[in-house]
Amino acid sequence: MLTTQAAIMDYPETKFQPRSSLNRVVDIFSLAQPFQFENGTTLDEIEIVYETYGTLNTDASNAILVCHALTGGANVAGDPFYPENILKKSPQLATVNGKMEGWWKSLIGPGKTLDTSKYFIISSNILGSCYGTSGPASLNPKTGKKYGAGFPQVTVRDMVRAQKALLEHLRIDQLAMAIGGSLGGMQVLEWAVMYPDFVQAIVPIATSARHSDWSIGLNHLAREAIKNDPAWNNGNYETQPKKGLSLARKIGMISYRTDINFNEKFKNQRKLEEKSVFEKDNIFQIESYLNYQGEKLVERFDANAFLNISQAMDLHDLARGRGDLNAVLATIKSKALCIGIDSDILYPAHEQQKIADSIPAAEYKEIKSEAGHDAFLIEFEQMENIIRPFLRSLK
């Protein structure tokens, strides 16, 4: 277990300011019993890396679960360092240890929207990912080698069931709220359907109740980019299929933003102003940006994990095996705040509106932004103005 203060002592050269008031804890939970995936495959044991912030109150009624997106992780707010036992579980996390701060740090902390002086914030790395929780990059205890492409296909429901086991381990039998964007929002919706009496309120952001053909098509292109890299070797690679994973990320980045955002940011400019536009190495700024994003993901993520999780997103359908989608949404008992983004081309605002229309106790709010899908990671002031009143209404 690691507290924020321990992290500061272990890494005195950190450029980030200590935030011990977050009361951050990092740990690994081992579910020492068989875990059956939705596809019928069973693993004898799974591990879950998780983080908590704040303090659980005496009746365990102040817990908020924050669910992360495709390539995100459990570090939602705090000090970016991890203890050695977790770094040993994840070469990807070890590569970026100390370099990445919490992705919702502007929303989580004392006095912030998700106030850690009031709420106990929990976030776990999802099943199938590569930041210490069991996934394709994990070692198979039976072989001593990575699971690789042989890791069971995960679904969003599997992710939620693993989170439920973690909460039981933490002796939490109710959630004040579950919140998340994109894939995180899919988990939030599944929480409300799978455990209707467990979650008081949900905040699904920029997500879907059933993955659209548009989003599936984009994921297909990203997966094909990885599989067409000779280094992928049917998932049996020793080193990352860098070109394929990098290209997959570039495809994703196009869908996460908008034409207005890119045009405003890059203005059709070349990387090297002093060189001729006809020189082949004088690429456009947008090309340079996408190259950079691809390189960064290759450093910190695993290709097989990307394939598995993106497929889990495509399999996401609240109605699968349950009946009509609107009818399933109508069974949700939780009070809901559905947040759309007006410029989101990946999960358009009309999808969020339809979700809200079908949930009995739901309201819909919209973020205005030129940033597209990524606005839930950027427009923190708008997020605060939308979420704070909803939290107050729960009391």
C-alpha positions as CSV (number, residue, x, y, z in Angstrom):
1,M,0.0,0.0,0.0
2,L,1.3,3.5,-0.9
3,T,0.2,6.8,0.6
4,T,0.9,10.1,-1.1
5,Q,3.4,11.0,1.6
6,A,5.3,7.7,1.0
7,A,5.5,8.5,-2.7
8,I,7.0,12.0,-2.0
9,M,9.6,10.5,0.3
10,D,10.6,7.8,-2.2
11,Y,10.8,10.3,-5.1
12,P,12.2,13.6,-3.7
13,E,13.1,14.8,-7.2
14,T,9.5,15.0,-8.4
15,K,8.6,18.2,-10.2
16,F,5.0,17.9,-9.1
17,Q,3.8,19.6,-5.9
18,P,2.9,17.2,-3.0
19,R,-0.8,17.0,-2.4
20,S,-0.9,14.9,0.8
21,S,-4.4,16.2,1.6
22,L,-5.8,13.9,-1.0
23,N,-5.0,11.0,1.3
24,R,-4.2,8.8,-1.7
25,V,-3.8,5.1,-1.3
26,V,-2.6,2.7,-4.0
27,D,-3.0,-1.1,-3.7
28,I,-3.5,-4.4,-5.4
29,F,-6.5,-6.6,-4.7
30,S,-6.2,-10.3,-5.5
31,L,-9.5,-12.1,-5.9
32,A,-8.3,-15.5,-4.7
33,Q,-11.2,-17.4,-6.3
34,P,-12.2,-18.3,-9.9
35,F,-13.4,-15.4,-12.0
36,Q,-15.7,-16.4,-14.9
37,F,-15.8,-14.1,-17.8
38,E,-18.9,-13.5,-19.7
39,N,-17.7,-15.6,-22.6
40,G,-17.5,-18.6,-20.2
41,T,-13.7,-18.6,-19.7
42,T,-12.5,-18.9,-16.1
43,L,-9.3,-17.7,-14.5
44,D,-8.3,-19.1,-11.1
45,E,-7.4,-15.6,-9.9
46,I,-7.4,-12.0,-11.0
47,E,-5.6,-9.0,-9.6
48,I,-7.0,-5.4,-9.6
49,V,-4.8,-2.3,-9.1
50,Y,-6.9,0.5,-7.5
51,E,-6.5,3.9,-5.9
52,T,-8.6,5.6,-3.3
53,Y,-8.7,9.3,-2.2
54,G,-10.3,10.7,0.9
55,T,-11.8,8.7,3.8
56,L,-14.7,6.3,3.9
57,N,-17.2,7.5,6.5
58,T,-18.6,5.3,9.3
59,D,-21.6,4.0,7.4
60,A,-19.8,3.7,4.1
61,S,-22.2,6.0,2.4
62,N,-19.9,8.5,0.8
63,A,-18.2,6.3,-1.8
64,I,-17.9,7.5,-5.4
65,L,-16.6,5.2,-8.1
66,V,-14.7,6.9,-11.0
67,C,-14.5,4.8,-14.1
68,H,-11.8,5.4,-16.7
69,A,-11.7,5.3,-20.5
70,L,-9.9,3.1,-23.1
71,T,-6.2,4.0,-22.4
72,G,-6.8,5.6,-19.0
73,G,-6.0,4.2,-15.6
74,A,-6.8,4.4,-11.9
75,N,-4.7,7.5,-11.3
76,V,-7.5,10.0,-11.5
77,A,-6.2,12.7,-9.3
78,G,-3.0,12.2,-7.3
79,D,0.7,11.9,-7.2
80,P,1.8,10.1,-10.3
81,F,4.2,7.7,-8.7
82,Y,3.6,4.0,-7.9
83,P,5.2,1.5,-5.5
84,E,7.6,-1.1,-6.7
85,N,5.2,-4.0,-6.3
86,I,2.8,-2.4,-8.8
87,L,5.5,-1.4,-11.2
88,K,6.6,-5.0,-11.4
89,K,3.2,-5.9,-12.5
90,S,3.2,-3.4,-15.4
91,P,6.2,-2.5,-17.6
92,Q,4.0,0.1,-19.2
93,L,3.3,1.8,-15.9
94,A,7.0,1.6,-15.0
95,T,7.9,3.4,-18.3
96,V,5.7,6.4,-17.5
97,N,6.1,6.3,-13.7
98,G,6.3,9.9,-12.4
99,K,5.4,11.4,-15.8
100,M,1.6,11.4,-15.8
101,E,-0.5,13.3,-13.3
102,G,-4.2,12.3,-12.6
103,W,-6.4,12.8,-15.6
104,W,-9.2,14.4,-13.5
105,K,-7.0,16.2,-11.0
106,S,-9.0,19.4,-11.7
107,L,-12.2,17.8,-10.5
108,I,-11.0,15.7,-7.6
109,G,-9.5,16.9,-4.3
110,P,-10.3,18.9,-1.2
111,G,-12.9,21.6,-2.1
112,K,-13.1,20.5,-5.7
113,T,-16.2,19.0,-7.5
114,L,-15.6,15.5,-6.2
115,D,-14.5,16.8,-2.8
116,T,-12.2,14.4,-1.1
117,S,-12.9,16.0,2.3
118,K,-16.5,14.8,1.9
119,Y,-16.3,11.8,-0.5
120,F,-14.3,8.6,-0.7
121,I,-13.2,8.3,-4.3
122,I,-12.4,4.9,-5.7
123,S,-10.9,4.2,-9.1
124,S,-9.6,0.8,-10.4
125,N,-7.7,-0.1,-13.5
126,I,-10.1,-2.0,-15.6
127,L,-9.9,-5.8,-16.3
128,G,-8.0,-6.4,-19.5
129,S,-5.9,-3.3,-19.3
130,C,-2.1,-3.1,-18.8
131,Y,-1.6,-1.0,-15.6
132,G,-1.3,-3.9,-13.2
133,T,-4.8,-5.3,-13.3
134,S,-5.0,-8.7,-14.9
135,G,-4.9,-8.4,-18.7
136,P,-3.0,-9.5,-21.8
137,A,0.2,-8.0,-20.5
138,S,0.0,-9.9,-17.2
139,L,1.9,-13.1,-16.5
140,N,0.0,-16.3,-16.7
141,P,0.9,-18.1,-13.4
142,K,0.5,-21.5,-15.1
143,T,3.1,-20.7,-17.9
144,G,5.2,-17.9,-16.4
145,K,4.6,-16.0,-19.7
146,K,2.4,-13.2,-20.7
147,Y,-1.2,-14.1,-21.6
148,G,-0.9,-12.0,-24.8
149,A,-3.7,-12.6,-27.3
150,G,-4.7,-15.7,-25.2
151,F,-6.2,-13.5,-22.4
152,P,-10.0,-14.0,-22.3
153,Q,-12.1,-11.5,-24.2
154,V,-13.3,-9.0,-21.7
155,T,-16.7,-7.2,-21.7
156,V,-17.9,-4.1,-19.9
157,R,-20.0,-6.4,-17.7
158,D,-16.8,-8.3,-16.7
159,M,-15.1,-5.0,-15.8
160,V,-18.1,-4.1,-13.6
161,R,-18.2,-7.5,-11.9
162,A,-14.5,-7.1,-11.1
163,Q,-15.1,-3.7,-9.6
164,K,-18.0,-5.1,-7.6
165,A,-15.6,-7.7,-6.1
166,L,-13.2,-4.9,-5.2
167,L,-15.9,-2.9,-3.5
168,E,-16.9,-5.9,-1.5
169,H,-13.3,-6.3,-0.4
170,L,-13.3,-2.7,0.7
171,R,-16.5,-3.4,2.6
172,I,-18.6,-1.0,0.6
173,D,-22.1,-2.1,0.0
174,Q,-23.4,1.1,-1.6
175,L,-22.2,3.8,-3.9
176,A,-23.3,7.4,-3.6
177,M,-22.4,7.8,-7.3
178,A,-20.7,6.2,-10.2
179,I,-19.2,8.5,-12.8
180,G,-17.1,8.2,-16.0
181,G,-16.7,9.3,-19.6
182,S,-16.6,7.3,-22.8
183,L,-15.8,3.6,-21.9
184,G,-16.1,4.8,-18.3
185,G,-19.6,5.9,-19.0
186,M,-20.4,2.4,-20.4
187,Q,-19.3,0.9,-17.1
188,V,-21.4,3.4,-15.2
189,L,-24.5,2.4,-17.2
190,E,-23.8,-1.2,-16.6
191,W,-23.5,-0.6,-12.9
192,A,-27.0,0.9,-12.9
193,V,-28.5,-2.1,-14.7
194,M,-26.5,-4.9,-13.1
195,Y,-26.7,-3.6,-9.5
196,P,-29.8,-1.4,-9.5
197,D,-30.0,-1.2,-5.7
198,F,-26.3,-0.6,-5.2
199,V,-25.8,2.8,-6.9
200,Q,-27.7,5.9,-5.7
201,A,-26.7,8.0,-8.7
202,I,-24.9,7.8,-12.0
203,V,-23.2,10.3,-14.3
204,P,-22.5,8.8,-17.7
205,I,-20.6,11.2,-19.9
206,A,-20.0,11.2,-23.7
207,T,-20.9,7.5,-24.0
208,S,-23.4,5.1,-25.5
209,A,-26.0,2.5,-24.3
210,R,-25.1,0.4,-27.4
211,H,-21.9,0.9,-29.4
212,S,-22.8,2.5,-32.7
213,D,-21.7,1.1,-36.1
214,W,-19.8,4.4,-36.5
215,S,-17.7,3.8,-33.4
216,I,-17.3,0.1,-34.2
217,G,-16.0,1.0,-37.7
218,L,-13.4,3.4,-36.2
219,N,-12.3,0.7,-33.7
220,H,-12.0,-1.8,-36.6
221,L,-9.6,0.5,-38.4
222,A,-7.5,0.9,-35.2
223,R,-7.4,-2.9,-34.7
224,E,-6.5,-3.5,-38.3
225,A,-3.6,-1.1,-38.0
226,I,-2.2,-3.2,-35.2
227,K,-2.8,-6.5,-36.8
228,N,-1.2,-5.4,-40.1
229,D,2.0,-4.6,-38.4
230,P,4.3,-7.6,-39.0
231,A,5.7,-7.2,-35.5
232,W,2.3,-8.1,-34.0
233,N,2.9,-11.8,-34.9
234,N,-0.7,-12.8,-34.1
235,G,-0.3,-11.3,-30.7
236,N,2.8,-13.3,-29.8
237,Y,5.2,-10.4,-29.9
238,E,8.2,-9.9,-27.7
239,T,8.4,-6.2,-28.4
240,Q,5.5,-3.8,-29.2
241,P,4.2,-3.6,-32.7
242,K,5.0,0.1,-32.6
243,K,4.0,1.2,-36.0
244,G,0.6,-0.5,-35.7
245,L,-0.2,0.7,-32.2
246,S,1.0,4.2,-33.1
247,L,-1.3,4.3,-36.2
248,A,-4.2,3.0,-34.1
249,R,-3.8,5.9,-31.7
250,K,-3.6,8.4,-34.6
251,I,-6.9,7.1,-35.9
252,G,-8.4,7.5,-32.5
253,M,-7.1,11.0,-32.0
254,I,-8.9,12.2,-35.2
255,S,-12.2,11.0,-33.7
256,Y,-11.5,12.5,-30.3
257,R,-11.3,16.1,-31.6
258,T,-13.0,18.2,-34.3
259,D,-12.1,19.9,-37.5
260,I,-12.6,23.3,-35.9
261,N,-10.3,22.3,-33.0
262,F,-7.5,21.1,-35.3
263,N,-7.9,24.0,-37.7
264,E,-7.7,26.5,-34.9
265,K,-4.7,24.8,-33.3
266,F,-2.5,24.0,-36.3
267,K,-3.6,26.6,-38.9
268,N,-2.3,24.6,-41.9
269,Q,1.2,25.3,-40.7
270,R,4.4,23.3,-41.4
271,K,6.6,21.9,-38.7
272,L,9.7,23.8,-39.9
273,E,8.9,27.4,-41.0
274,E,12.4,28.0,-42.3
275,K,12.2,25.1,-44.8
276,S,10.5,24.9,-48.1
277,V,7.0,23.4,-48.1
278,F,8.3,21.0,-50.8
279,E,10.9,19.3,-48.6
280,K,9.6,15.9,-47.6
281,D,10.6,16.1,-44.0
282,N,8.8,19.4,-43.6
283,I,5.5,17.8,-42.5
284,F,2.4,19.6,-41.4
285,Q,2.0,20.5,-37.7
286,I,-1.0,18.2,-37.5
287,E,1.1,15.3,-38.8
288,S,3.7,16.1,-36.2
289,Y,1.1,16.2,-33.5
290,L,-0.4,12.8,-34.5
291,N,3.1,11.3,-34.6
292,Y,3.8,12.5,-31.1
293,Q,0.5,11.1,-29.8
294,G,1.2,7.7,-31.4
295,E,4.7,7.6,-29.9
296,K,3.4,8.4,-26.5
297,L,0.9,5.6,-26.5
298,V,3.4,3.1,-27.6
299,E,5.5,4.0,-24.5
300,R,2.7,3.5,-22.1
301,F,0.2,0.9,-23.5
302,D,0.1,-2.7,-24.6
303,A,-1.2,-3.6,-28.1
304,N,-3.0,-6.7,-27.1
305,A,-4.7,-4.8,-24.3
306,F,-5.8,-2.2,-26.8
307,L,-7.2,-4.9,-29.0
308,N,-9.1,-6.6,-26.2
309,I,-10.5,-3.4,-24.7
310,S,-11.6,-1.9,-28.0
311,Q,-13.4,-5.1,-28.7
312,A,-15.1,-4.9,-25.3
313,M,-16.4,-1.5,-26.3
314,D,-17.8,-2.9,-29.5
315,L,-19.5,-5.7,-27.6
316,H,-21.1,-3.1,-25.3
317,D,-24.9,-3.3,-25.6
318,L,-27.1,-2.8,-22.5
319,A,-29.9,-4.7,-24.2
320,R,-27.8,-7.8,-25.1
321,G,-29.7,-10.7,-23.6
322,R,-32.1,-8.4,-21.7
323,G,-34.7,-7.3,-24.3
324,D,-35.5,-3.9,-25.7
325,L,-32.9,-1.2,-25.1
326,N,-35.3,1.5,-24.0
327,A,-37.0,-0.9,-21.7
328,V,-33.7,-1.8,-20.2
329,L,-32.8,1.8,-19.6
330,A,-36.3,2.3,-18.0
331,T,-35.4,-0.2,-15.3
332,I,-32.6,2.0,-14.0
333,K,-33.5,3.1,-10.5
334,S,-30.5,5.4,-10.0
335,K,-30.9,9.2,-10.3
336,A,-29.0,10.0,-13.5
337,L,-27.2,13.0,-14.9
338,C,-26.4,12.4,-18.6
339,I,-23.8,14.7,-20.0
340,G,-23.3,15.2,-23.8
341,I,-20.8,17.2,-25.7
342,D,-22.2,19.3,-28.6
343,S,-19.2,18.7,-30.9
344,D,-18.6,15.0,-30.1
345,I,-18.5,13.0,-33.3
346,L,-17.6,9.7,-31.6
347,Y,-20.5,9.6,-29.2
348,P,-22.8,12.4,-30.4
349,A,-24.9,14.4,-28.0
350,H,-28.1,13.0,-29.4
351,E,-27.0,9.6,-28.0
352,Q,-26.8,11.1,-24.5
353,Q,-30.1,12.8,-24.9
354,K,-31.8,9.5,-25.8
355,I,-30.2,7.8,-22.8
356,A,-31.6,10.5,-20.5
357,D,-35.0,10.3,-22.1
358,S,-35.3,6.6,-21.3
359,I,-34.1,6.6,-17.7
360,P,-37.0,7.5,-15.3
361,A,-35.0,9.8,-13.0
362,A,-32.6,11.4,-15.4
363,E,-31.7,14.9,-16.5
364,Y,-29.6,15.9,-19.5
365,K,-26.9,18.6,-19.6
366,E,-24.5,19.5,-22.4
367,I,-20.9,20.8,-22.6
368,K,-20.3,23.4,-25.3
369,S,-16.9,23.0,-26.8
370,E,-14.9,22.8,-30.0
371,A,-12.7,20.1,-28.5
372,G,-15.0,17.2,-29.4
373,H,-15.1,14.0,-27.5
374,D,-12.1,14.9,-25.4
375,A,-14.0,17.9,-23.9
376,F,-14.8,15.8,-20.7
377,L,-11.0,15.8,-20.1
378,I,-10.6,19.5,-20.9
379,E,-13.7,21.6,-20.1
380,F,-13.4,21.4,-16.3
381,E,-15.2,24.6,-15.5
382,Q,-18.2,23.5,-17.4
383,M,-18.0,20.0,-15.8
384,E,-17.9,21.5,-12.4
385,N,-20.9,23.8,-13.1
386,I,-22.9,20.8,-14.2
387,I,-21.9,18.2,-11.6
388,R,-21.8,20.3,-8.4
389,P,-25.6,21.1,-8.5
390,F,-26.4,17.4,-9.2
391,L,-24.3,16.3,-6.2
392,R,-26.1,18.8,-4.0
393,S,-29.5,17.4,-5.2
394,L,-28.6,14.0,-3.9
395,K,-28.6,15.0,-0.2
